[in-house]
Amino acid sequence: MPLQPLQRRVEVLIECCYAGLDATALRREVGSRLKALAGVDAAFIATVDPATLLFTSAVSEEPLIEAAAAFLANELDGRDVNRFTDLAAGPDPVRTLDQATRGDRDSSARHASIMRPLGLGDELRVALRTRQACWGVMCLHRQAGATGFSPRDRDLVARIAPYVAEGLRRALLTGQARESYPALGHGVVILDVSGSVTSVNDAAERWLAQIPESDWPSSCQLPLPLLAAAGHAEMAPEHPAPAVRLRTVRGDWLSVHASPLHGSGERSTVLVLEEPGPGELASLILASHGVTGAQARVVALVLRGYSTKQVVGQLAISQYTVQEHLRAVFDKLGVRSRQELAAALMRPGRGPAGENPD
């Protein structure tokens, strides 16, 4: 019996997640196909740093891209429904605005102040997560006045979401820099209390030139990943944020640190842009290869030079378990020794082995 058209279209979308597409191409393909599959009128699909869940890049459509800064401020404010951080940590990573507000959309500040003025109605938000981490988020919209997303729509998106997450995980470490580029230096950007750029050095301008144009809302002075880092620092100044790690257009890595500044004048924020140190990338590389928490704890001690006996004593596990964890990590990263493991974590290798979300 031939497959039903809808089932086949879903299968084609899932196949795209394993086709070796880069993160941008995959998100564009998913957004395009979801328009027909789930009646989506506008889509925002972003990658996130799994350690912070801050946006690292986005594929977005009008009118969403120009409202990106407002959506980001709403997300970081922490008081609205269906926040991505809540979806990523909760039992159900797929939820609609109509579900969360029981149909009273304007009870959401996001709808009342951002979405309704843009002519948007119901919103379906998704945390794209695998077993190990959250790798991206989706925000799917219908026009105002349209019927909200149905349970069938939610179920369909929930079905494909783990595969999209897996595709983003696979894409993260592919497309390495094709050559060794000169160091760009330590970039510094200073923002005033309103978030406007007041100072920027030459190194920062070089780094900013390596961020895709698609991540720059035309109404903003900075790209989305830097807005996310600065916004997080402003919302939680007492808790220093981890670096936001992202890929540049030339295929290397950028680390963004944001911190509030204190002095005699008004508040300001500093953004430091630099090549990440090996320690900053290690956890990201391990997670993207499907390394478990127990395996990662062994690796962390091995990278500090611990012997097998010392790891056994530190973690209170058997020597056999240590060796089993190391063998599993070697297989996942395609290395054969502790020395090769350390080298692989200094620089990310080629694409990770597959993880089936089923």
C-alpha positions as CSV (number, residue, x, y, z in Angstrom):
1,M,0.0,0.0,0.0
2,P,1.6,3.4,-1.0
3,L,2.5,5.8,1.8
4,Q,0.0,8.6,2.4
5,P,1.2,12.0,1.0
6,L,1.5,13.6,4.5
7,Q,3.5,10.7,5.9
8,R,5.8,10.7,2.9
9,R,6.4,14.5,3.3
10,V,7.2,14.0,7.0
11,E,9.7,11.3,6.1
12,V,11.3,13.5,3.5
13,L,11.8,16.3,6.1
14,I,13.3,13.8,8.5
15,E,15.7,12.6,5.7
16,C,16.9,16.2,5.3
17,C,18.1,16.1,8.9
18,Y,20.5,13.3,8.0
19,A,21.6,14.7,4.6
20,G,24.7,16.5,5.8
21,L,23.3,20.0,5.4
22,D,24.9,22.8,7.3
23,A,22.9,24.4,10.0
24,T,21.6,27.3,7.9
25,A,20.5,25.2,5.0
26,L,18.8,22.7,7.3
27,R,16.8,25.4,9.1
28,R,15.7,26.9,5.8
29,E,14.6,23.5,4.5
30,V,12.7,22.7,7.7
31,G,11.0,26.1,7.8
32,S,10.0,25.8,4.2
33,R,8.5,22.3,4.6
34,L,6.7,23.2,7.8
35,K,4.7,25.8,6.0
36,A,2.8,23.1,4.1
37,L,2.9,20.5,6.8
38,A,1.7,22.5,9.8
39,G,0.1,25.6,8.2
40,V,3.0,27.9,9.3
41,D,2.9,31.5,8.1
42,A,6.2,32.7,9.5
43,A,9.1,30.8,11.2
44,F,12.1,31.7,13.3
45,I,14.6,28.8,13.8
46,A,17.7,29.5,15.8
47,T,20.7,27.5,17.0
48,V,21.7,27.9,20.6
49,D,24.7,27.4,22.8
50,P,23.6,24.3,24.8
51,A,25.4,25.6,27.9
52,T,23.4,28.9,28.0
53,L,20.5,28.4,25.5
54,L,21.5,31.8,24.1
55,F,21.0,32.3,20.4
56,T,24.1,31.7,18.3
57,S,22.5,32.2,14.8
58,A,19.0,32.4,13.4
59,V,17.1,31.8,10.2
60,S,14.0,34.0,10.2
61,E,11.4,35.5,8.0
62,E,9.6,38.8,7.8
63,P,8.2,40.2,10.0
64,L,10.1,38.2,12.7
65,I,13.7,39.2,11.9
66,E,13.2,42.9,12.5
67,A,11.5,42.2,15.8
68,A,14.3,39.8,17.0
69,A,15.6,42.3,19.6
70,A,12.1,42.6,21.1
71,F,11.5,38.9,21.1
72,L,14.9,38.4,22.8
73,A,14.2,41.0,25.5
74,N,10.9,39.2,26.2
75,E,12.7,35.8,26.5
76,L,15.4,37.1,28.8
77,D,12.9,39.0,31.0
78,G,11.7,35.6,32.3
79,R,8.1,36.3,33.0
80,D,6.2,35.3,29.9
81,V,4.8,31.9,28.9
82,N,6.5,29.2,26.8
83,R,10.0,30.5,27.4
84,F,12.6,28.4,25.5
85,T,14.5,27.7,28.7
86,D,11.4,26.3,30.3
87,L,10.6,24.1,27.2
88,A,14.1,22.8,27.1
89,A,14.0,21.7,30.7
90,G,10.4,20.6,30.9
91,P,8.6,17.4,30.0
92,D,7.0,18.8,26.9
93,P,9.3,20.7,24.5
94,V,6.5,21.7,22.2
95,R,3.7,24.1,23.3
96,T,1.4,26.7,21.7
97,L,0.5,30.1,22.9
98,D,-3.2,29.2,22.9
99,Q,-2.4,26.3,25.2
100,A,-0.4,28.4,27.6
101,T,-2.9,31.2,27.8
102,R,-6.1,29.1,27.4
103,G,-7.0,31.2,24.4
104,D,-6.4,34.6,26.0
105,R,-3.5,35.5,23.8
106,D,-3.1,39.1,25.1
107,S,-2.4,37.7,28.6
108,S,1.1,37.1,27.1
109,A,3.1,40.3,26.9
110,R,4.9,38.9,23.9
111,H,1.6,38.6,22.0
112,A,0.2,41.9,23.2
113,S,3.3,44.1,22.6
114,I,5.1,42.3,19.7
115,M,3.1,39.6,17.9
116,R,-0.3,41.3,17.6
117,P,1.1,44.6,16.2
118,L,2.9,42.5,13.6
119,G,-0.3,40.8,12.6
120,L,0.5,37.5,14.2
121,G,-1.8,35.1,16.1
122,D,-1.1,31.8,17.6
123,E,2.6,30.7,18.1
124,L,4.1,27.3,18.4
125,R,7.4,27.1,20.3
126,V,9.8,24.2,20.3
127,A,13.0,23.3,22.1
128,L,15.1,21.2,19.7
129,R,16.8,18.8,22.0
130,T,18.5,15.4,21.8
131,R,19.2,13.1,24.8
132,Q,22.3,15.2,25.7
133,A,21.4,18.8,25.1
134,C,19.3,21.4,23.5
135,W,20.8,22.5,20.1
136,G,18.2,25.0,18.8
137,V,14.7,26.4,19.1
138,M,11.8,27.0,16.7
139,C,9.1,29.7,16.9
140,L,6.3,29.0,14.4
141,H,3.6,31.6,13.8
142,R,0.1,31.9,12.3
143,Q,-1.4,35.1,11.1
144,A,-3.8,37.0,13.3
145,G,-7.3,35.8,12.9
146,A,-6.3,32.4,11.8
147,T,-7.3,29.3,13.7
148,G,-4.7,28.4,16.3
149,F,-2.4,25.4,15.9
150,S,-4.3,22.1,16.4
151,P,-3.3,19.1,18.5
152,R,-2.5,17.4,15.1
153,D,-0.1,20.3,14.3
154,R,1.6,20.0,17.7
155,D,1.9,16.3,17.4
156,L,3.4,16.5,13.9
157,V,6.0,19.1,15.0
158,A,6.8,17.1,18.1
159,R,7.4,14.1,15.9
160,I,10.0,15.9,13.7
161,A,11.6,18.0,16.4
162,P,14.1,15.4,17.7
163,Y,15.3,14.8,14.2
164,V,15.8,18.5,13.5
165,A,17.7,18.7,16.8
166,E,19.9,15.8,15.7
167,G,20.5,17.5,12.3
168,L,21.7,20.6,14.1
169,R,23.9,18.6,16.4
170,R,25.5,16.9,13.4
171,A,25.9,20.2,11.6
172,L,27.7,21.9,14.5
173,L,31.1,20.5,13.9
174,T,31.0,20.1,10.1
175,G,32.5,22.6,7.7
176,Q,35.8,23.2,9.4
177,A,37.8,26.2,8.4
178,R,39.5,25.3,5.1
179,E,42.8,26.9,6.1
180,S,44.7,28.4,9.0
181,Y,43.6,32.0,9.3
182,P,45.5,34.8,11.1
183,A,44.4,35.5,14.6
184,L,41.8,38.3,14.8
185,G,42.8,39.5,18.3
186,H,40.8,40.4,21.3
187,G,37.7,42.4,20.3
188,V,36.0,44.8,22.6
189,V,32.6,46.4,22.2
190,I,31.1,48.8,24.8
191,L,27.4,49.4,25.1
192,D,25.6,52.1,27.0
193,V,22.6,51.6,29.3
194,S,20.3,51.7,26.3
195,G,22.2,49.0,24.5
196,S,23.7,51.3,21.9
197,V,27.3,50.8,20.8
198,T,29.6,53.6,22.2
199,S,33.0,52.1,21.5
200,V,34.5,49.3,19.4
201,N,38.1,48.4,18.6
202,D,39.6,47.1,15.4
203,A,39.7,43.5,16.4
204,A,36.0,43.6,17.3
205,E,35.2,44.9,13.8
206,R,37.2,42.1,12.3
207,W,35.2,39.5,14.3
208,L,31.9,41.2,13.5
209,A,32.7,40.9,9.8
210,Q,32.8,37.1,10.4
211,I,29.2,36.9,11.6
212,P,26.6,36.0,8.9
213,E,24.5,38.9,7.5
214,S,21.4,36.9,8.2
215,D,22.0,37.3,12.0
216,W,22.0,41.1,11.7
217,P,18.5,42.7,12.1
218,S,18.7,45.9,10.1
219,S,17.2,47.8,13.1
220,C,20.1,46.8,15.4
221,Q,23.8,47.8,15.7
222,L,24.8,44.3,16.6
223,P,24.1,40.7,15.4
224,L,21.7,38.5,17.3
225,P,24.3,36.4,19.2
226,L,25.9,39.5,20.7
227,L,22.5,41.0,21.6
228,A,21.7,37.7,23.4
229,A,25.0,37.8,25.4
230,A,24.6,41.5,26.3
231,G,20.9,41.0,27.3
232,H,21.8,38.1,29.5
233,A,24.5,40.1,31.3
234,E,22.1,43.0,31.8
235,M,19.3,40.8,33.2
236,A,21.5,38.8,35.6
237,P,24.5,41.0,36.4
238,E,25.2,39.2,39.7
239,H,25.7,35.9,37.8
240,P,28.6,36.0,35.3
241,A,27.4,34.3,32.1
242,P,29.4,31.6,30.4
243,A,30.8,32.4,27.0
244,V,28.5,32.1,24.0
245,R,30.3,30.0,21.4
246,L,29.5,30.2,17.8
247,R,30.8,29.5,14.3
248,T,32.0,32.2,12.0
249,V,31.5,32.4,8.2
250,R,35.0,31.2,7.6
251,G,34.4,28.1,9.7
252,D,36.4,28.9,12.9
253,W,35.0,29.7,16.4
254,L,34.2,32.9,18.2
255,S,33.7,33.2,21.9
256,V,31.6,36.1,23.3
257,H,31.9,37.2,26.9
258,A,29.5,39.8,28.3
259,S,29.9,41.7,31.6
260,P,28.3,44.8,33.2
261,L,30.7,47.7,33.9
262,H,30.5,49.8,37.0
263,G,31.8,53.3,37.4
264,S,30.9,56.9,38.2
265,G,28.7,57.3,35.1
266,E,25.7,55.3,33.8
267,R,25.7,51.6,33.6
268,S,27.4,50.0,30.6
269,T,28.2,46.5,29.2
270,V,31.4,45.2,27.7
271,L,31.5,42.4,25.1
272,V,34.8,40.6,24.6
273,L,35.2,38.8,21.3
274,E,38.0,36.3,21.0
275,E,39.0,32.8,19.9
276,P,37.9,30.4,22.5
277,G,40.4,28.6,24.7
278,P,40.4,24.7,24.5
279,G,38.5,24.4,27.8
280,E,35.6,26.5,26.4
281,L,35.1,24.2,23.4
282,A,35.7,20.8,25.1
283,S,32.3,20.5,26.7
284,L,30.5,21.6,23.5
285,I,32.5,19.1,21.4
286,L,31.9,16.2,23.8
287,A,28.1,16.9,23.9
288,S,27.9,17.2,20.2
289,H,29.4,13.8,19.8
290,G,26.8,12.3,22.2
291,V,29.2,11.8,25.1
292,T,27.3,11.1,28.3
293,G,27.7,12.9,31.6
294,A,29.5,9.9,33.2
295,Q,31.9,9.7,30.2
296,A,32.5,13.5,30.3
297,R,33.5,13.3,33.9
298,V,36.1,10.8,33.1
299,V,37.4,12.8,30.2
300,A,37.6,16.0,32.3
301,L,40.0,14.2,34.7
302,V,42.0,12.6,31.9
303,L,42.5,16.1,30.3
304,R,43.9,17.3,33.7
305,G,46.5,14.5,33.5
306,Y,45.0,12.0,35.9
307,S,46.0,8.4,35.6
308,T,43.5,5.6,35.5
309,K,44.2,4.9,39.2
310,Q,43.6,8.5,40.1
311,V,40.4,8.7,38.1
312,V,39.2,5.6,40.0
313,G,39.9,7.2,43.3
314,Q,38.4,10.5,42.4
315,L,35.1,9.2,41.0
316,A,34.8,6.1,43.1
317,I,34.3,3.8,40.1
318,S,36.1,0.7,39.0
319,Q,39.1,0.6,36.7
320,Y,37.0,-1.4,34.2
321,T,34.3,1.3,34.2
322,V,37.0,4.0,33.5
323,Q,38.4,2.0,30.6
324,E,34.9,1.4,29.2
325,H,34.0,5.1,29.3
326,L,37.3,6.0,27.6
327,R,36.8,3.4,24.9
328,A,33.3,4.7,24.3
329,V,34.6,8.3,24.0
330,F,37.4,7.2,21.7
331,D,34.9,5.6,19.4
332,K,32.6,8.6,19.3
333,L,35.4,11.0,18.6
334,G,37.3,8.7,16.3
335,V,40.6,8.7,18.3
336,R,42.8,5.9,19.6
337,S,44.6,7.3,22.6
338,R,44.5,9.9,25.4
339,Q,46.9,12.1,23.4
340,E,44.7,12.0,20.4
341,L,41.7,12.7,22.5
342,A,43.3,15.8,24.0
343,A,44.3,17.0,20.5
344,A,40.7,16.4,19.2
345,L,39.3,18.6,22.0
346,M,41.8,21.4,21.3
347,R,40.1,21.8,17.9
348,P,36.7,20.3,16.8
349,G,37.0,17.4,14.4
350,R,34.7,16.4,11.5
351,G,31.1,15.6,11.9
352,P,29.9,13.4,14.8
353,A,28.5,9.9,14.5
354,G,24.7,9.6,14.3
355,E,22.4,9.5,17.3
356,N,18.9,8.2,16.5
357,P,16.3,10.1,18.5
358,D,14.0,7.1,18.6
